[in-house]
């Protein structure tokens, strides 16, 4: 299996194409078991799919605007979504019914369950005179009857956020390239580092929580320590990186991105470069690409067992790939 012959990669791995969104995909997530895929887009209907065959389980109907983020609880019983309609909603996975709804002052950009699945984190945009905020809710109670734990972010807008190891703190990525650790209990910033020169589009935690990978508009993805925010590795590309993930099985990092549509018309050098890229985690070298999307890739992710990956693009398609046996025999030289 020759990774140097990049054109062969598409011929070997036949993807399952999921088409259920009429607009650009904004985020794709697996549940912990890897049997369900959760997708959201710039349309108001997040969807749930079976990962085995790509069949759509159903859609979550209730939002009135683009849905920017989605997350699934560890037991797969609840789904959390955040939307541009200034709301976040908690859904029952089996029935598709909305069980909790939270209204915010501005669009919800990021959301996520904590380690125990009892708290929900939301981040809102800085717009219309409202500051960028982090909201924490105990989802075991009705949010209408409890005051939200609110943390104001004084400087740059939060563009991505995840829970840290064992939910001891939050890790936030900002529009100006800053990375911050936020103490949940003390409601203050613990540590700030600036490893990027552009907006951080995505943050993905490694399976054991010790490190995470960031994707940025500065054409790089970076591997960073979760506790000290120390930079480990840098993966450089020739285009903005919208999303990245770390394989739970092999020492590989997956990157997806591409030039924005309005920039492609003025820069022919990036036309058509919408493939997913694979880098070696340690050596920082690209060794494979997978084509297929007709626009920038907005979200990528390895399956929880590391035996496949998924990509969601500006073209509205979600492409589910499964690695063949030769991938697991390949050794980087």
MOJOZI-V195978 format. One record per residue. N is the residue number from 1. RES is the residue in one small letter. PHI is phi in whole degrees, 0 to 359 (NA if undefined). PSI is psi in radians with two decimals (none if undefined). Layout:
BEGIN
N/RES/PHI/PSI, N/RES/PHI/PSI
END
This chain:
BEGIN
1/x/NA/1.88, 2/x/264/1.88, 3/x/289/-0.34, 4/x/292/-0.46, 5/x/269/1.45, 6/x/297/-0.48, 7/x/293/-0.40, 8/x/286/-0.35, 9/x/296/-0.70, 10/x/291/-0.57, 11/x/288/-0.53, 12/x/279/-0.77, 13/x/260/1.81, 14/x/275/2.04, 15/x/277/2.77, 16/x/264/2.14, 17/x/264/2.15, 18/x/256/2.05, 19/x/238/1.79, 20/x/221/-0.11, 21/x/249/2.43, 22/x/269/-0.11, 23/x/228/-3.10, 24/x/300/2.42, 25/x/288/2.36, 26/x/254/-0.56, 27/x/201/2.53, 28/x/230/2.33, 29/x/221/2.53, 30/x/264/2.71, 31/x/281/3.04, 32/x/295/-0.59, 33/x/281/-0.31, 34/x/82/0.14, 35/x/265/-0.15, 36/x/233/2.52, 37/x/242/2.33, 38/x/247/2.21, 39/x/233/2.56, 40/x/221/2.76, 41/x/212/-3.04, 42/x/280/0.16, 43/x/260/2.91, 44/x/273/0.23, 45/x/236/1.58, 46/x/301/2.62, 47/x/233/2.71, 48/x/238/2.33, 49/x/231/2.65, 50/x/280/2.20, 51/x/288/-0.39, 52/x/293/-0.79, 53/x/231/0.02, 54/x/78/0.20, 55/x/286/2.39, 56/x/279/2.14, 57/x/287/-0.65, 58/x/165/3.11, 59/x/240/2.68, 60/x/258/1.90, 61/x/258/2.16, 62/x/168/-0.49, 63/x/282/2.77, 64/x/238/0.30, 65/x/202/-3.07, 66/x/302/2.45, 67/x/256/2.04, 68/x/272/-0.44, 69/x/210/2.69, 70/x/211/2.55, 71/x/211/2.61, 72/x/244/2.43, 73/x/289/2.80, 74/x/302/-0.54, 75/x/267/0.04, 76/x/67/0.17, 77/x/276/-0.41, 78/x/231/2.58, 79/x/234/2.42, 80/x/243/2.31, 81/x/229/2.62, 82/x/232/2.42, 83/x/228/2.87, 84/x/284/-0.09, 85/x/275/0.31, 86/x/64/0.79, 87/x/206/2.75, 88/x/232/2.52, 89/x/227/2.52, 90/x/252/2.25, 91/x/241/2.62, 92/x/275/2.13, 93/x/296/-0.71, 94/x/290/-0.74, 95/x/263/-0.36, 96/x/77/0.21, 97/x/271/2.52, 98/x/281/2.12, 99/x/257/-0.40, 100/x/215/2.55, 101/x/220/2.38, 102/x/236/2.22, 103/x/267/2.40, 104/x/237/2.95, 105/x/281/-0.36, 106/x/211/-3.13, 107/x/299/2.50, 108/x/271/2.03, 109/x/267/-0.64, 110/x/224/2.66, 111/x/208/2.80, 112/x/182/2.58, 113/x/275/2.61, 114/x/282/-3.13, 115/x/301/-0.70, 116/x/276/-0.26, 117/x/78/0.33, 118/x/257/-0.29, 119/x/236/2.62, 120/x/239/2.39, 121/x/251/2.33, 122/x/231/2.54, 123/x/237/2.41, 124/x/245/2.72, 125/x/282/2.73, 126/x/270/1.85, 127/x/196/2.76, 128/x/53/0.63, 129/x/84/-0.07, 130/x/264/2.47, 131/x/278/2.74, 132/x/291/2.22, 133/x/228/2.77, 134/x/247/2.23, 135/x/243/2.33, 136/x/239/2.28, 137/x/232/2.51, 138/x/273/1.87, 139/x/284/-0.05, 140/x/282/-0.18, 141/x/240/2.87, 142/x/287/2.10, 143/x/299/-0.40, 144/x/291/-0.41, 145/x/257/0.16, 146/x/227/2.48, 147/x/285/2.36, 148/x/287/2.50, 149/x/284/1.91, 150/x/248/2.28, 151/x/237/2.08, 152/x/279/2.44, 153/x/253/1.87, 154/x/289/-0.48, 155/x/254/-2.09, 156/x/289/2.65, 157/x/299/2.44, 158/x/281/2.19, 159/x/253/-0.28, 160/x/199/2.64, 161/x/203/2.52, 162/x/218/2.79, 163/x/285/2.50, 164/x/279/-3.09, 165/x/305/2.26, 166/x/55/0.40, 167/x/60/0.54, 168/x/284/-0.47, 169/x/204/2.99, 170/x/254/2.57, 171/x/245/2.13, 172/x/240/2.45, 173/x/252/2.46, 174/x/240/2.88, 175/x/295/-0.50, 176/x/269/0.10, 177/x/95/-0.02, 178/x/288/2.58, 179/x/242/2.30, 180/x/230/2.54, 181/x/258/2.22, 182/x/247/2.10, 183/x/286/2.09, 184/x/290/-0.76, 185/x/287/-0.79, 186/x/279/-0.24, 187/x/55/0.92, 188/x/210/2.88, 189/x/279/2.19, 190/x/273/-0.79, 191/x/209/2.52, 192/x/226/2.31, 193/x/228/2.67, 194/x/236/1.62, 195/x/261/-0.23, 196/x/243/2.69, 197/x/258/-0.05, 198/x/226/3.12, 199/x/300/2.47, 200/x/269/1.96, 201/x/276/-0.47, 202/x/205/2.58, 203/x/226/2.24, 204/x/232/2.24, 205/x/275/2.49, 206/x/289/2.81, 207/x/299/-0.52, 208/x/263/0.01, 209/x/79/0.02, 210/x/282/-0.38, 211/x/209/2.94, 212/x/211/2.86, 213/x/242/2.44, 214/x/246/2.63, 215/x/238/2.35, 216/x/223/2.77, 217/x/289/-0.19, 218/x/278/0.28, 219/x/73/0.40, 220/x/225/2.74, 221/x/237/2.55, 222/x/226/2.46, 223/x/264/2.17, 224/x/226/2.50, 225/x/290/2.38, 226/x/287/-0.53, 227/x/270/-0.73, 228/x/253/-0.07, 229/x/57/0.60, 230/x/279/2.36, 231/x/283/2.21, 232/x/262/-1.00, 233/x/220/2.74, 234/x/230/2.33, 235/x/242/1.97, 236/x/260/2.43, 237/x/228/3.13, 238/x/257/0.26, 239/x/213/2.83, 240/x/300/2.45, 241/x/257/2.07, 242/x/267/-0.43, 243/x/202/2.66, 244/x/207/2.73, 245/x/208/2.74, 246/x/253/2.32, 247/x/292/2.35, 248/x/279/-0.08, 249/x/242/-0.75, 250/x/242/2.81, 251/x/282/1.12, 252/x/230/2.58, 253/x/238/2.37, 254/x/252/2.27, 255/x/237/2.49, 256/x/222/2.53, 257/x/180/-2.51, 258/x/138/2.80, 259/x/290/2.43, 260/x/297/2.66, 261/x/301/-0.71, 262/x/290/-0.36, 263/x/271/-0.43, 264/x/297/-0.62, 265/x/293/-0.39, 266/x/255/-0.10, 267/x/220/1.67, 268/x/291/-0.21, 269/x/292/-0.39, 270/x/254/0.06, 271/x/297/2.28, 272/x/84/-0.07, 273/x/272/1.28, 274/x/241/0.53, 275/x/269/2.73, 276/x/279/2.47, 277/x/243/2.48, 278/x/247/2.27, 279/x/239/2.61, 280/x/283/2.31, 281/x/299/-0.70, 282/x/271/-0.82, 283/x/278/-0.19, 284/x/63/0.41, 285/x/252/2.40, 286/x/285/2.36, 287/x/232/-0.11, 288/x/198/2.74, 289/x/221/2.63, 290/x/230/2.12, 291/x/266/3.03, 292/x/150/-0.67, 293/x/280/2.67, 294/x/255/0.37, 295/x/192/-3.13, 296/x/303/2.53, 297/x/273/2.15, 298/x/262/-0.36, 299/x/206/2.40, 300/x/226/2.83, 301/x/188/2.41, 302/x/283/2.63, 303/x/294/2.68, 304/x/301/-0.43, 305/x/267/-0.03, 306/x/75/0.18, 307/x/262/0.17, 308/x/189/-3.10, 309/x/205/2.86, 310/x/228/2.57, 311/x/226/2.49, 312/x/235/2.31, 313/x/238/3.06, 314/x/294/-0.34, 315/x/280/-0.04, 316/x/88/-0.05, 317/x/267/2.55, 318/x/246/2.19, 319/x/245/2.12, 320/x/254/2.05, 321/x/249/2.52, 322/x/240/2.27, 323/x/290/2.50, 324/x/273/3.09, 325/x/295/-0.52, 326/x/295/-0.48, 327/x/299/-0.66, 328/x/279/-0.28, 329/x/270/-0.22, 330/x/290/2.33, 331/x/238/2.27, 332/x/286/2.25, 333/x/260/none
END
